[in-house]
Amino acid sequence: MAETATTRRSRLTPEREAELYEAVLDLLREVGYDSLTMDAVATRTRSSKATLYRQWGGKAELVARAIRHHKPVDIASVDTGSLRGDFQALTTRQDDCRMEQDSALMRALGTAVHTNPDLLTALREWLVEPELAELRTVVQRGVDRGEVRADNPAIDYVLHMIIGAFVARTMIDNEPPTQTYLSSYIDAVVLPALVA
């Protein structure tokens, strides 16, 4: 499916694609997933609705691709020589303002996936699976260096822990996630689970 989507989008310049994705994210923040329409995206981006459907197939894929494009972190490329260093470096890749915006967006999409199976499928394909693979690479380097036991059951829950911290921060503490909070969380929760 990813190969087909790439082929469909081949006529867009990278600049135009980035512009479209930014408009989609702005609309998501303004109205939420359920109220976002391809008509609204077409109007905001001065595109035809037919073009949007031809390029992305539908709202779910367009939203998932916009989020993936928006993520500045190539997790697997971070290699500081230690697991702690890698995770701490990842916390500094986004500033606090952007983390707050992304947290709100992810909470809203977390609710929307319960009634939109196409969105869940698209998010898994374009966001969850790639991030799981990248995190596995980071953790495997920790295993290879002897920092993490290969049979540690926490390895399978790293993404769960990180997403949980990111999304639940506002709900539990009524504060947005920040670099300081995530750094502390990694030291207090993620690393002890992995190096135990």
C-alpha positions as CSV (number, residue, x, y, z in Angstrom):
1,M,0.0,0.0,0.0
2,A,2.8,2.4,0.8
3,E,4.4,1.8,-2.6
4,T,1.0,2.6,-4.3
5,A,0.6,5.8,-2.3
6,T,4.1,6.9,-3.2
7,T,3.3,6.3,-6.9
8,R,0.1,8.3,-6.7
9,R,1.8,11.3,-5.0
10,S,4.7,11.4,-7.4
11,R,3.4,14.5,-9.2
12,L,3.7,16.7,-6.1
13,T,6.8,18.7,-5.3
14,P,8.1,18.1,-1.8
15,E,7.3,21.8,-1.0
16,R,3.7,21.4,-2.1
17,E,3.4,18.2,-0.3
18,A,4.7,19.8,2.9
19,E,2.3,22.7,2.5
20,L,-0.6,20.3,2.1
21,Y,0.4,18.3,5.2
22,E,0.8,21.5,7.3
23,A,-2.7,22.6,6.3
24,V,-4.1,19.2,7.2
25,L,-2.5,19.4,10.7
26,D,-3.8,22.9,11.2
27,L,-7.3,21.8,10.3
28,L,-7.0,18.8,12.6
29,R,-6.1,21.1,15.5
30,E,-9.0,23.4,14.7
31,V,-11.8,21.0,14.1
32,G,-10.7,17.5,15.0
33,Y,-10.6,14.4,12.9
34,D,-14.3,13.7,12.6
35,S,-15.1,17.2,11.5
36,L,-12.2,17.4,9.1
37,T,-13.4,17.0,5.5
38,M,-11.6,16.7,2.2
39,D,-13.6,19.7,1.0
40,A,-12.1,21.8,3.8
41,V,-8.6,20.5,3.0
42,A,-9.2,21.3,-0.7
43,T,-10.4,24.8,0.1
44,R,-7.5,25.5,2.6
45,T,-4.9,24.2,0.1
46,R,-6.5,25.5,-3.1
47,S,-6.6,22.0,-4.4
48,S,-9.4,20.0,-6.0
49,K,-11.0,17.3,-3.9
50,A,-10.4,14.9,-6.8
51,T,-6.7,15.6,-6.7
52,L,-6.6,14.9,-2.9
53,Y,-8.4,11.6,-3.4
54,R,-6.2,10.7,-6.3
55,Q,-3.0,11.4,-4.3
56,W,-4.0,9.9,-0.9
57,G,-7.1,7.8,-1.4
58,G,-8.9,9.3,1.5
59,K,-8.9,11.3,4.7
60,A,-7.4,8.6,6.9
61,E,-4.2,8.1,4.8
62,L,-3.9,11.9,4.2
63,V,-4.0,12.5,8.0
64,A,-1.6,9.7,8.8
65,R,0.9,10.8,6.1
66,A,0.7,14.4,7.4
67,I,1.5,13.3,10.9
68,R,4.4,11.1,9.7
69,H,5.8,14.0,7.6
70,H,5.4,16.3,10.6
71,K,7.6,14.2,12.9
72,P,11.1,15.6,12.9
73,V,12.7,12.6,14.6
74,D,14.4,9.7,12.7
75,I,14.7,7.6,15.9
76,A,17.0,5.0,14.5
77,S,19.6,7.6,13.4
78,V,20.1,8.7,17.0
79,D,23.2,6.9,18.2
80,T,25.1,8.5,21.1
81,G,26.8,5.3,22.2
82,S,24.6,4.5,25.1
83,L,20.9,3.7,25.5
84,R,20.4,6.5,28.0
85,G,22.1,9.0,25.7
86,D,20.0,7.9,22.8
87,F,16.7,8.4,24.7
88,Q,17.8,11.7,26.2
89,A,18.9,12.9,22.7
90,L,15.4,12.0,21.4
91,T,13.8,14.2,24.1
92,T,15.6,17.3,22.8
93,R,14.5,16.9,19.1
94,Q,11.2,18.8,19.7
95,D,10.8,22.0,21.6
96,D,8.2,22.2,24.4
97,C,5.7,24.2,22.3
98,R,5.7,21.6,19.5
99,M,5.4,18.7,22.0
100,E,2.3,20.4,23.5
101,Q,0.7,20.8,20.1
102,D,1.5,17.2,19.1
103,S,0.2,15.8,22.5
104,A,-3.1,17.5,21.9
105,L,-3.2,16.2,18.4
106,M,-2.4,12.6,19.5
107,R,-5.0,12.6,22.2
108,A,-7.7,13.7,19.7
109,L,-6.6,11.1,17.2
110,G,-6.5,8.5,20.0
111,T,-10.2,9.1,20.5
112,A,-11.0,9.1,16.8
113,V,-9.4,5.7,16.0
114,H,-12.1,4.0,18.1
115,T,-14.8,4.9,15.6
116,N,-12.7,5.2,12.4
117,P,-11.0,1.8,11.6
118,D,-9.5,3.3,8.4
119,L,-7.7,5.9,10.6
120,L,-6.4,3.2,12.9
121,T,-5.1,1.2,9.9
122,A,-3.4,4.2,8.4
123,L,-1.9,5.4,11.6
124,R,-0.5,1.9,12.2
125,E,1.0,1.7,8.7
126,W,2.5,5.2,8.5
127,L,3.3,6.0,12.2
128,V,3.1,3.1,14.7
129,E,4.9,0.4,12.7
130,P,7.7,2.6,11.5
131,E,8.3,4.0,15.0
132,L,8.3,0.5,16.5
133,A,10.9,-0.6,14.0
134,E,13.1,2.4,14.8
135,L,12.8,2.0,18.5
136,R,13.6,-1.7,18.2
137,T,16.8,-0.6,16.4
138,V,17.7,1.8,19.3
139,V,17.0,-0.9,21.9
140,Q,18.8,-3.6,19.9
141,R,22.0,-1.4,20.0
142,G,21.5,-1.3,23.8
143,V,21.3,-5.1,23.8
144,D,24.4,-5.4,21.6
145,R,26.3,-3.1,24.0
146,G,25.2,-5.2,26.9
147,E,23.1,-2.5,28.5
148,V,19.8,-4.5,28.1
149,R,19.2,-8.2,28.4
150,A,17.9,-9.7,25.2
151,D,15.2,-11.5,27.0
152,N,13.9,-8.4,29.0
153,P,10.1,-8.4,28.6
154,A,10.1,-4.6,28.8
155,I,11.6,-4.4,25.3
156,D,8.2,-5.0,23.8
157,Y,6.6,-2.1,25.7
158,V,9.0,0.8,25.1
159,L,6.7,2.6,22.6
160,H,3.8,2.0,25.0
161,M,5.8,3.6,27.8
162,I,6.8,6.6,25.8
163,I,3.4,7.3,24.2
164,G,1.8,6.8,27.6
165,A,4.0,9.5,29.1
166,F,3.5,11.8,26.2
167,V,-0.3,11.5,26.0
168,A,-1.2,11.1,29.7
169,R,0.9,14.0,31.0
170,T,-1.9,16.5,30.3
171,M,-4.7,14.2,31.6
172,I,-3.0,13.3,34.9
173,D,-1.0,16.4,35.7
174,N,-2.9,19.0,33.7
175,E,0.4,20.1,32.2
176,P,1.8,19.5,28.7
177,P,4.7,17.2,28.1
178,T,8.1,19.0,28.1
179,Q,11.7,18.1,27.5
180,T,12.4,18.2,31.2
181,Y,9.4,15.9,32.0
182,L,10.2,13.4,29.3
183,S,13.9,13.3,30.3
184,S,12.9,12.6,33.9
185,Y,10.4,10.0,32.9
186,I,13.0,8.2,30.8
187,D,15.4,8.1,33.7
188,A,12.7,7.1,36.2
189,V,10.6,4.6,34.2
190,V,11.9,3.6,30.8
191,L,15.6,2.9,31.6
192,P,15.0,1.1,34.9
193,A,12.5,-1.2,33.1
194,L,15.0,-1.9,30.3
195,V,18.2,-2.3,32.3
196,A,16.6,-4.3,35.2
